[in-house]
């Protein structure tokens, strides 16, 4: 009999699966102080929380039986994930339960911004009958740009199609085939900015998406565009948004999230052109029920040693597998991060091959780590080693795994390839005794380079002096080169150059590099 503690208020309907199980005893204690929780937690195998309970390192140190923590919601900022992982506790959340509620709130904000509903309501309640000022626009025939085509973005697209809107979707993992299945047009960010009458964002907040919609983006938009953000504060540069409103570029903005929450002295709050709500995207009775149901089922699966999908930390592995494969986790993750940055188009298929001693082990965790690295460049902390392949399927990204005897003389070799609409990209990596992870092939060129934080990848023609040109240019801009590797198939033919550098090249320096004769492309790779 397992014991599960519910320490925050959650309806019994939401945890019905646990209550009905003859393998689980559920205790609901929602008024425990941190000290009381520390005293009682040693009894429990599972813990369900919302945002009230803080699961600290000190509590986890006392949780000697705890196998799983379930967060009835998405955010896990109240749980010490590092400590949970260290103590072998799996943390699961419920990212799917609020999909429809956030989608519907997005559409409510979309329609409110089109018809000026909050502004007209306020004016009328203050005693003024004003039909002229609040004349709106129809959704029919307009173009909706969706930045981020995950679960929520896809649901928004379906509803927009029902309103006879044209939809342009942008997502780094959106392929033409998937866009066609949804019934939308695939576009890049500039296509969205230049053509959309309405724009809504549905991406995680990571380094690549922070201030994704900025002053430069607003300058590309149609005059009179309407902007909706029910995703995360910080995706839209609020200062740039304020300026775009004052310049008449943005007719209306509808914000459910802010860079600072709750917002204090935010000039967007109270501005007539802006509709605001206090982060209500997941605040429906149904969503709260669904996330509780989802996390309850996940906890049952973990306790019963059944497959689960929404873990947010690394699952436990046996000691032998950990000792052998742990060095390959870093290698495979770095290969994934590098490959997605090398590919110019959304990947459609991944192929992963293992050779040498790796064929003696179950390499599923290595595969998941590669996929995690591939997806995390755009999805950030949303993806982890457990949910990586699940998310890949959601994005229509297929993968295959094989063992091969083609180890090319290495004791253990990971070979990967990405298939895109533009072509195929490939790489391979291994471990060298005393040197750690090494990348030994890139797009069929042989090299030997460590997957460090900053790489510069150059495609060029193999002519005398080209290396000197690169070194001189980087030196002129005070960019230090740690190592340099050149790969070629034949003298005078096409070649690649990979450098480890102390800081990334700016766009201006990249542009200057591309002016060098015989250099065809140059790209920063951030690992």
N, C-alpha and C positions, 0 to 999 in steps of 0.2 A: 504494500500500500504506500503510494507516494503522498506527500503532504505539500499542498500549494497554499501560499499566503497571498491574499488580495489586500494590499495595504492602502489603496486609494479607492474612492467611491466609483463603483462600476455596477451597472444593473445586473441582476441575476439572469435576465434573458441573455445578456452578452456572454456570460460564462456558463451557459447551460450545458455545453459539451463537457466541461469539467465536473459540474455538479452531478451529471448523469452517469459519469464513469464510475465503475465499481473498482477501479484501480487507483482512484485519487480521492483524498480527503481535502476539502477546501475550507479554509478559515478566512473569514472576512473581518479584518481588524483595521479600520480606517482612521483610528485616532492615536496611533502609536507615535510617541516621540522618538527622535533619533536614538536615545539611550535605550528605550523600550524595544525598538526594532533590533538593536544590537543584541539584546538579551534573548529575544525570541527567535531570531533568524537561524540559529544552529539546528532547529527542529525541521527545517523545510528543505524540500527538494526543488521547489519552484516558487517564483515570486512574480506577481503581476502588479505593475505600477502604471500610473499616468504621469502627470507632471508635478504632483505634490510631493511624493516620496523622493528623497535624495539617496541614491544608492552609492555610498562613498567607499573608499578603500578600506576604512575602518570596519564598515559593516561587512564587506566582502571577506575580510580576514576572519570574521567570526562565522561566516556561512560555510561551515565545514561539509555540509551535505548538499549544498545548493548546486544544481545542475543547469538551471535555465532561469533567466529573467525575461519576462515578457512585458514590452511597453505597448499599452493599448493606444497606439498612435504612431507617429512617425519619428519625431525628435527624440534623441536619446542623450541629450546634453545633461540630464540629471543623473546619468549612470556613468560611473568611472569605467569606461570600456577597457582601458589598459589593465586595470586591476582585475576586471572580470576575466579577461583573456589569461592573465597570469595565473589565476586561480582555477582555470579550466571551466569557467561558467559561460555557457552560450547565451548571448543576448539576441532576442528576436523582437522585431517590431511588426507593425501592420501597415505597410505603405499603400496597400490597394483599397483599404476600406473607405478612404476619403476621396477617391477618384471622382465619383459622380457628384458629391457635394461641392467639391472645388470647381468642377466643370460647370455645374449649374450656377454657382455664384459668379463665375467668370461671365456666363451668358447674361445673368441679371445685371452685372455691371456694364456689359456691352450695350444692352438695351437701354439701361438708364442713361448712359452717356449719349446714345443716339437720340433719345426723346426728352432729355433734360428733366427727368422725373423728380429727382431730389430738389433741384432748384425751383421747379414749378410748385412742388408741394409746399416748400418753405414759404414762398411768396404768397400762396393762397391762404395758408394758415395765419399769415400775418395780416390778412384782410385785403390783399390786392389781387384783382382778376386780370391777369396779364397773359393773353394768348399769343401776342405778337412776338414778344421777346424770346419765348421758349419754343418757337417753331423748330422741329427736329428734322432728322433725315431717316429714310427707310434703310433697312438692311438689304432688302431685295436688290440684286444687281450690283451690290458693292463687293469689294475685294477685301477679304480678311487675311492678314498675314499672321501666321502662327510660328513663333520662335520656340522650338522644342516640341518634337512630335513623339513624346512618350505616351503613357496611358492617358493623362489628362488632355494633352494637346490633341490626341486622336479623337477623344470623346467630344471635344469642342468642335473639331472639324466636322464630325457627323451632324451635329446640331446646326452648324452654319450652313451645311448643304441643304438641310431641311428648310432653311429660311431663304433658299435660292441665292446664296452668296457664292462667289468664286473664292476658292481658298488656295493660298500659296503657303506651303509648309517648308520651314528650314530646320534641319537637324543634321549634325555631322554623320549620323548613321542611317539617314533616310535614303533609300534607293529609289530608282525610277519605278521598279516593280511594286514596291510597297506603297508608294504614292498613288500609283494607278489603282491598286486594290482599295485604297481609302477613298479614291475619287477626287484627289487634289492634284495641284501642280507642285512639283519639286522645284525649289529655287534656292539661291544663295541669299545671304543677308541683304546684299544690295538690291536684289530683285524684290525682296519683301519691302524694304524701305521705300523704294521708288514707285511701287505699284499699289500698295495697300491703302485702303481707306480707313481700316481699323487694324490695329496691331495688338496681339496679346502674347505674353511671354509665359513659358512653362518649362523652364530649365532649372537645374539646381544652381545654387550660388557657390561657385568655385572661382579660382583665380582667373580662368578664361572667360567667365561670364560676369565678373564684377564690372559694373558700369559698361556692360555690353552695349546698351543703348545710351549713347553719349552725345556730346555736341555734334561730332562729326556725323553720327547716324541721323540725328534730327535734321541736319542740313540737307540730307538726301531725300527726306520724306515729302509727300504731297502737302501742300498747304491745306489745313483743315483736317488733318489726320486725327484719329481718336485712339488713345493708348490705354490698355488695361494691364494691370499687374496683380495677379492673385497667386503669384509663385513665391518669390522671396525678395525682401527689400535689399537694395544694392545692385540688382540687375540693371535697373534704370538709374542713371545719374540724376539725382533729384535736383541738383543745381542747374544742370543742363535742361531738364524738363521745365523748370520754372522759366528759364530764359526762352525756351521754344514756345511756351504758352504766351509770354509777353510779346514775342515777335509774330504771333499769329500763325505759327506753323502747326501747333497742336491746338485743336478746337476744344477738346475735352480730354481729361485724363481721369481714370477710375482706378484707385489704389486701395487694395486690401492689406498691403504690407509696406513696411517702411524701413529705411536704413537704421533708424533708432526706434525701438518699440518699448513702451508707447512713445509716440513722437512728442517732443517738447520744443515749443517755439519754432515749429516747422512751417514755413510760409506757404506750403502747399495746402495745409489743413486750414480750411476757411476760405480759400481762394474760390471765387464763384465758378471757375471753369473746371474745378476738381471735385470729384465724388470720392469720399473716403469712407471706409469701414474698418473696424478694429480687428483685423486678421480673423475673419469669419469663414474662410474657405472651407474648413472642416467642421464648422460648428452647426451640425444638424443632429437631430435625435437619431436619425438612421445611421449617419456616419459613426457616431459614438458607439452605436450598437454593433455595426459591422467590424470596427477595429477591435472591439472586445471579442467578438466571435472569432475573428482571424487569429488573434494572438492566443486565444484559448486552444484552438486547434493546433497551432504551432507548438505550444507547450506539451500537449498530449503527444504529438509526434516525437518531440525530443525525448520525453520520458520513456516512450515505448520503443526508442531506437529506430524510428521510422524516418523517411526522408522529410526534410523541412526546407523552406525556400528563403525565408526572410531574416536570416542571421546577419548581424552587423559586426561580428568579430570572427576571428579565425576558429574553426572547429578543432577539437582535439584529435591528434593522431597518435598511433602507438610509437613507442620509443625508437624501435628499429627504423621505421619509415621516416621519423623526424630526423634522426641522425644522418641518414643517407640523403634525403631529399631536401633538407632545409637549405643547403647552399644553392640549390637550383631554384628555390622560390624567388630569390632576388634576381637571378639571371632571367628567368622567364618573365617576371614582371617588367624588367627593364626592356626586354625584347618587345613586349607588347606596347609599352609606352613609345618606343622608337618607331615601331612599324606604323602605328596610327599617324604619326607625324610625317613619315615618309610618303604615305599614300595621299594622293591629291583628291581622290574621290571616296565616297562612302564604301566601306568594304561590304561585299556580299557573302563571301565565304572565307573561312579560315581553315587552313590545313596545318596540323601539328604532327611532326614525326619525331619519335624517340629512337635513339640507337645506343649501342654499347651497354653498359651496366644498367642504364635506365630501364631497359626492357625487362629487367628482373623484378620490377616493382610496379604497384598500382600507381600510375602517375596522374590520377585524376586531380589531385591537389595542385600539381605543377600546371596542368592544363587550365584549371580555374584561375591560378595566379596569372598566367599569361593573358587570359581573357579579361581579368580584372585590370591589368595594366593597360590593355588596349582601350577598354571602356572608360577608365578613370580619368583619362586626359580630358574628357568632356563631361563625365558624370560625377567626378569628384568622389566624395565620401558616400554617395548614394550606392556605389557598387563595392562589394567586398568579395572575399574568396568563396563564400558560400552562395551568394546570389548572382555571381557574375554570369554563369551560363544561363541562368533563368532570365536575366535581363537581356542577354544577347538574343535569346529567342523572341522576347517581346519586341525587340528592334528588328526582327526579321533577319538576324545575322546567324547563318548556319556555320557549323564547324565539324571537322572530322579529325580523328586521331588514329595514328597507326604506329606500330613498331616496325623497325627496319634494320637490316644488317649493315646498311651503308653508314658506318660510323666515321669513315674517312680517317681512321687512325686515332681518333680521340676516344678516351675511355668512356665518356658519356657525352652525347650530342643532342641538342634540341634544335630541330630545323622547323621553321615556320614560313608560311606564305599567306598573303592576302590577295584575294581576287576582287578586283573592282571593275567598273565599267571601262576604265582607262587601260587596264592591264593587270599584271601580276607583280607583286613586290615580295621579296623573299629575304630571309636572314637566317643565321645559325649562330649558336653560342655553345660554349663549353666551360668547364672549370679547369684551370691550370693549378697544379700544386704550388702553393706559396704565392700565387698571383690572384687567385679568386676568379670571379666571372670574367669571361672574355667573349667579345663578339668576333667571330672568325670568318663570317661570310655576310655580305650585303649585296643583294641583287646579283648574285653569281660572281661577285668579285671577292677574292681572298684578301682579308685584312687581319689584323690582330690588335684590338683596342678594348680598353676597359669601359664598361657602360657607366661613365661618371655623370655628374649633374648636368654639365653643359657640353654639347657636341656641336660641331659645325660640319655639315654634309655638303660636299661640292661635287658636281658632275662636270667633267671637263674633257678636253682632248689632250692626250699625252704628248706634249711638246716640251722641248727644253726651256727652262726658265719659269715654268708655270708655278712651281712651288715657291720660288723666290718672290714672284709677284705677290702671292698670297701672304707670305711671311712679312714682306715689306709693308703691304697695305695694313695688315693687322697691327704691326708695330707702330705705324704712323698714328693709329688711333688708340695706342696704348692698351691693346688687347693681348694679354699674354697667352702664348701657346704652350700647353703642358706637353702634349704629344701630338704626333702627326703620322698617319698611315695612308699610303697610296695603294690602290688596287687597280690592276690593269690585266687585260687578257692578252694583249699584244702591243709591242712598241709602236707608238704613233697612233694607236686606236683610241677608243673611248675608255675613260678611266674615272675612278672616284677618288676623292680625298676625304678623310675623316680626321678631324682635329678635336682634341679636348682643350677647351679654352676656359679662362677664368671668369669671363662674363660674356653674355650674349651680344651679338652684333645688333646695333640699332637698324631701323629700316634704311636710314641714309647710308650706313656703312655697307649693308647688304646690296643696296643699289649701286654703290661705287664698285663693289666686288664684281657685280654682274657686268660692269663695263670693261672688265679685263678681257682681252682677246682670249678665245678658246675656253672660257668658263661659260657653261650653259645654264647652270642653276646653282643656287646656294641657299641653304636652309638651316636656321637654328633648330636644334633638337634639345628640348628641356627634359631631362630625366630626374 
